[in-house]
Amino acid sequence: MTKFSDLKLDPKVLTAISEAGYETPTPIQAGAIPHALEGKDVLGIAQTGTGKTASFTLPMITLLAKGRARARMPRSLVLCPTRELAAQVAENFDIYAKHTKLTKALLIGGVSFGEQDKLIDRGVDVLIATPGRLLDHFERGKLLLTGVQIMVVDEADRMLDMGFIPDIERIFQLTPFTRQTLFFSATMAPEIERITNTFLHAPARIEVARQATTSETITQKLVQITPARRDQTAKAKRELLRALISAEGEACTNAIVFCNRKSDVDIVAKSLKTHGFNAAPIHGDLEQSQRMKTLDSFRDGSLQLLIASDVAARGLDIPAVSHVFNYDLPSHAEDYVHRIGRTGRAGRKGTAISLASPADEKYLSQIEALVKMEIPRAELPEGFSLSEAATRAPRPRDENETRGGRSSRSRSSRGRDRTPKESSAPPAPMVPFEPVVAEAPAAAPAREDRAERREDRREDRRERGGRNRDNGPAVVGMGDHVPDFILRSFRTTKPAEPTADEVEETSES
């Protein structure tokens, strides 16, 4: 069996690995590290949770041991799709490079440009960044990429999902042609394949598992629910989620609950907290400091349930997650693999439970086609039944509602019926347009209601086909009434020629 000591890593790196408690590399590490140390390009394909981060961090530290960083010119570059993943890579670098003098900078959103500029100005060996923030610094003239010797793209398929591929291509073009590229992805979509063919040079392909496979250490379950009413699906799923968490009991030491929408993340987190669960949300709209604080609480065990959008589905290294709950089935089948990969890491046992309603049938069939297995169905928790609120019949229609189900009040709010309630007269019929002079409306009686005066003005406008903004006679076309100034002729005279004296004065000035 291969050990880290067999991989020709720097002795200082080996010391740090030993202190971290590792002896044996994972398959992706054992396959990628030797090729990376030889200076070859590497294309690594492995499912999430297999140790890809160390696959490029360890050889990078060894290769950069010799040399010196220059101001604004990093020697290596690591691109990550999310802030959380970038911060995690930075933590791994700190662990494995603690016995070296290598420096790093972390460029992510939510942090002031000033602090990041100071780090870049001093010169860094390793630059870890998200694509958007990296290009922001480059366009501000604070960063040069011409000194990059090693470039790493982590979670490339997630970059594709988030729309970062154009940014990645631009960054590749800003780095030297002679750079070494380490490219890691869990799946190989056609667009990812195109990029690797364009920017990698005879890469060593390391594929340690079939693409889009789930770990055998994860117990998968699917719980289906059919709400009495479609508009109560969300409420029914929240009740089922709480019942499933309670049914797992002490076996559920901590869990990540995934939702498709950020708004649902907040709603589910609030619902769980209201019912006494220790839960907190994390998604892209939260402040970076709050997101990091929530993650730290989940890592140290003070937070039991992390309610997350897919921003947390990729690359987060939280080893001891006992359960993953898919409150929503993901709309992209590949995300199912990454979500449930948050549990059952490093050989541990894990449980992934997905909730599904009849509307999820399309997503379910796509997921099962991708993983090439039928997800085992599970029964509802013992004693579970939906509350009265989740099965309540629709409220009776208001007597003012129309056949289409909308009341006259709601139509009025949309501007479809502008006739005030005080007037029951039908609108005036449309008349053909004729160039006539409209007469001024008669003065309304002093005691006339304001609403009736408005209705009179509306009827006048409908009859004339135009608008009367000033209560005066509205002229629709000129007809026989042509203003005097139009009929008046104007004679233009040619300007007088300048005299000789005036010409001389102009030329002298």
N, C-alpha and C positions, 0 to 999 in steps of 0.2 A: 504493500500500500504506500502511495506517495505521501511524503510529509513536506511541510514548508521548507525544512532544512535541505531538501533535495532540489529546490527550485532556483538555486544560485541567486538568491536575494541578498541585499546588503545586510551584513551582520547586525547593524543597528535596527534595521527593519525586523529581522528575525527576533531580536530581543523584545521589541514592542509587541510582536505577534504573540510571543510566549507569555508576556505579561497580561495580554488581553485574554489569555486562556485558550488559545487555538493551537492545534498541532497538525491537524489534517485538512488539506484544502478540499473544497467542494469540487465536483466535476468541472464546472465552468472555470474555476480558478486554476485547477491543474492543467486544463487544456489551453487557456489563454495566456497565462503568465510566461511560460517559456518562449512563446512566439513574440510576445511584447518585449521581453528582455533582449531578443535578437534584433530588435528594431523593425520588425515586420508590421504591416497593417493587419489588424485583427477585426474580424466580423464575428461577434459572439451572439448566439441565439439561445436563449434559455428563459424558462418561465420565471415569473417574479418570485423572489424569496430564495434564490439559489446562490446568492453571494456575488452578484456581478460587480458591486461597488469595489470590493477588494481586488477583483480581477484586473482593474486598471489602476487603482490607487497604489498597490504594492510595487508593481514594476515601474510606475511613474516616479515614485520616491527614489528607487534604486538608480534609475537612469539620470535623474536630476541631481544626484549627490555631488557631481563635479560640475563646476560652472558657477556663474554669478549673475544675479538678476540686474537689469538696468531699468532706470526710471521709465515708467509708462510703457514698458515693453515686457510683458509677461513671457515666461519661458514655456509655459504649458497652459492649456485652456480646457476646462470641463464644462460642457453645456448640459443643462438639466431643464426639463419642461416646467417644473413648479418650484416655488420658493422653498417648500418643505423638503423636497428632494435635494435641492442645492445645499440647504443647511445641513442635511444629513451627511452629504458627501464631505462637507467641511469638517464635521465632527469626526468622520472616519480618518480624514487626513491628519487631524490633530492627534488621534490615537496612535497611528502608525508612524508618524514623522516626529514624535516627541523627542527622540534622541538625535535628531538632525537639526541643522540650522536653516532648513528651508522655510520660506515664508509663503503666506497665502493671502488672498483677498476674496471676499464673498460679495458679489454684485447681484442684489435682488431688489425688487420693488418694495416699497414700504419703509425704506431706510434712506436717510438723507444723502444726497449726492456729495456733500462736503466731506463727510467722514470717509466715503469710498474713494474720493479723489486723493485724499492724503495717503491712503494705503498704496494706490497706484503710483503716485509720485515718488514714493520711496523705493519702488521696484519690488515685484513679487515673483516668486518662482512658479506658483500655481494660482491660476485665476479660475474661480468657480462662479458660474453666472447663469442666469436665465437669458434667453436670446434678446428679448426686448430691452432689458436694462443694459446689456452689453453694447448694443447698437446705439443706445442713448449716449453712453459715455464716448463711444467712437465718434459720433456725429458732433459732439461738443468739443472734439479735438483733445480729449483727455487721455486717449488710449491709442496705442499702435499695436497691430497684430503681426507685424513683419518679423518679430523675433520668436514666434511660436514654434517650438520644436515638436511638441506632442499635443494632439488635439483629440479630445474624447467627446463622443456624443452618447449620452446615456438615455435610456428609454425612448429610442427613436420613434417607435410606433405611437407613443403618447404625443410626441412632437407633431406627428401627422394629424392626430385627432384634434389637437388644439390649434392647428393652422400655422405652425411655426416653420413649415418646410421652406417657404421663400426666404425667411430670415436665415435659416441654416445654410441654404445655398449661397447667400450673400456672404456670410461669415467664412465659409470655405474659400470663397474667392479672395477674401482679404488676408488669408494666411498664406505662408510660403508653400510653393509646390513640393518642396522637399520635406515637409512635415511628416511625422508618423501619425496615423489615424487609428484610433480604437473605437469601434462602432458597436453598440450593444442595443439589442431589441428583443422583445418577447415574441413578436410575430413579424413576418416579412410580407407586408402588403406590396403590391406592384410599385407604388411610388417610392417606398423604402428601397426596393430592389434597384430602381433606376438611380437613386442617389449613390448607393454603394458602387454601382458600375461606373458612375461618373467620377467620383472623388476618391475611391480607394484603389490602391495599386497592388494587384495580385495578393489580396488579403488571405490570411489563414482563417478558414471558416471553422468555427467551433460551435457545434450544435449538440447540446447535451440532452435534449429532450425533444420529442415531437412538438412541432409548433402548436400552440393553443391547447396544450394538455393540462389537466388539473392534477394536483398532487394526490398520490394514493393514500397519504396520511390524513386527508380531509374527508370527513363523513358529510355527504351532501344530502339535503332533504328539500322537498318542495311541498308546501302546505297551500292548498287551494281553497278559496272562499268565494261564495257567490252571494253578494249582498241582495237584499230584497229590492232595493232601489239603486239604480246606477249612480245617482247623485250622492249616495251615502257610502260609496266605495272607500273613500279616504278614511272616514270615521271607523268603518268596519275593520279596515286594515290596522289602524292604530290600536283598536281593542284587541285584535288578534296578536299583534306584536307584543303588547304588554303581557298577554296570557302565555305566549311562547317563552318570553324571558323568565317569567315566574316559574313555568313548568321545568325549565332547565335547572333551576335551583342553584345549589352551590357549585355545580359543574361550570356554570357561566361566571367565571371569575372576572372577566371583562369582555367587551364586545364592541365591534364597529357596526353601526347601522347605516346602510347606504341608501340614499334617496337620489332620484334623478334631477330634481330641481332644488335650487337654493331656498326657495320659499318653503318647500316641504321640509327641508332640513330644520328650519327654525320652528315650524309648526310641530313636527314630531318631537323635537327636543323639549319644547315647552309642554307638550302633552305628557311626556314621560316624567318631567320634573314635577308637574302638577299632581301626578299619581304616586309620588314618593320615590321615584328612581333617581339615581345619581347620574345625570346626563348633561352633556353640553354640546353645542353645535360647532362645526368647523366647515367653512366654505370660502370661496374666493372674495366675497364682498366684505368680509371681516377685516379689521386692521391686522397688519402683520404681527404686531406685538401680542394681540389677543389670540391669534392662531397659534403662535409659538407657546404661549402660556397654557393654552388648552392641551396641546400636544405633550408638553412637559408633565402636566397633571395626569394625563392618561398613561404616560410611560412610568411615572413613579407610583402608580396605583391609587392615587387619591381620587381619580375619576374612573368610574366603572364603564359607562356607556358613552362612546364617541359617535355622534350623529354627523355623518359626513356626506358631502357630494363627492364626485369622482376626482376632485383635486387631491383627495387622500388615498385614492385607489392604487397609485403607482409609487413604488420605490420606498415607501415609508418603512423603516426597519424597526418594528416594534415586535420583538421576538415572541413574547408570551401572550398572544391574543388567543383566547380560548374559542371565541365564537365570532362569526360574521353573519349578520342578518341583512338580506336584501329586501328592504321595505318595498322598493320598486325593482322589477326586473330591468336590467340595463337595456337601452335601445340599441347599443352596439354589442354584439355577442362577445367580442374580445374582452370587453370590460368585465364580463362575468368571471373570466379566468383571473384577471388582475384583482378583482375585489375579493374573491374567496382565497386568493393567495396571501392575504394578510394574516390568515391563520394557518396552522400546520407547518410552520417554518422550521428549518433546521432539524427535520426529523421528528418534530413534536406532533402530537395528535391535535386535530382541530375539527370544528363543526361549522358547517355553512348551511343556513336555513333561509330559503327564499319564499316570499309570499307572492301569490299570483291570483288574479281575478280572471274572469272570462275574457276581458279585454286584452290580457297579456298573452294570448295564445300565439300570436305571430312572433313575439320576442322569444317565447319559450321554445318554439320549434327551431328558430335560428340558433339558439344557444345549444340545444341538444344535437343539432347537425354539426356544429363546430367542434364540440368536445367528443362527438361520436359515441354518445351514451345517453340513455334515458335517465334523467334525474329521478331518484327514488321518491315516490309520493309518500307523504306521512299524514296521519290522521290529525284532526284538530285536537288541541289539548283536552284532557279529560275534564268534563264539566263545563267546557266553554260554550257560551251562547251569547249572541249579540244583545246589546242593551236595547231597551225600548226606543231610545233616541235614534239608534242605527237602523231600526226597522219601522219607524213611524211612517204612516201613510202620508202622501203629499197633502198639503193644506188645501181646503176647498177653494175653488175659484171665486174671486170677487165678482159680485153681480154686475159690475161695470165692465168686466173683461169681455173682450170680443172673441169671436170664434177662433182667431189666430192665437189666443192665449195672452194677448197684450191688452192692458187697460187703456182707456182713452187718455188717462193721465200720463202713462209711460210714453204713448205715442206723441203726446204734446211735448214731452221733454225732449224727444228726438226731432222735433220740428216738423212732424208729419201732419199734425192737425193744429193749425194756428188760430182757429176760430175760438174766441173766448166763450166761456160757459154762459155768460150773460146773454149772448146773442144766439138765437136758435134759427135765424134765417139762413137759407142756403147761400153759398157764394154766388156772386154774379157770374153769368155765363161769359166765356171768352168772346170777344168781338174782333172782327178783322181790323188790322191797322190802317188808319186813314190819317192823312196830314191835316188835322183840324186844330183849332185853338180851343183848349179846354177851358170851360168857365170855372171861375173860382167857386168853391163850395160855400153854401150859405152858412152864415154864422150860427153856431149851435146855441140853443137857449142856455141861459146862465145856470139853470137848475139841472141841466143834462148831466148824466153820469159820465165820468171820465172814460170808462171802458167803452161806452157807446160812441164817444167822439173818436176814439181810436178806430172803432169798427167803421165809422163813416169814412175816415181817411183811407183805410184799407180798401173799402169798396170803390172809392174814387180811383185809387191806383189800379185796381183790377180793370175798371172800365176803360181807363186811359191806356193801359198797358205799360205805364211808366211809373216813376216815383215822384212824390211831391214832398220835398224835404222842408219847404219854407211856408206852407199853407197858402201860398200865392197861386196865381194861375200857372198851371204847368203847360208848357208848349210842347206838343208832340209833333215834331216836324214844323216847318215854317208856314206851309200853306200859302195863303195870300198875304200873310203878315210878314213883310220883309223889312227889317230895321233900316232906318235912314242911312246909317253909315255904310251899309253894304252897297247901296245904290249910288253913293257919292263917288265921283272920279277924283283921282289924285294925279297931279302932274309932277314929274320929277325933272329937275334941272341939272345940267352937267356942271360939275364944279369948275370954278374959274381957274384958268392956267396961272401958275405962279409967275410973278414978275422976275426980271433978271436979278434985281437986288436981293429978292428972297432966296433965289437959287444960290447966289454967292454966299449969303449968310449961312445957309445950310451946309455948304461944302466946307466953309472955314471951321464951323463947329465940329 
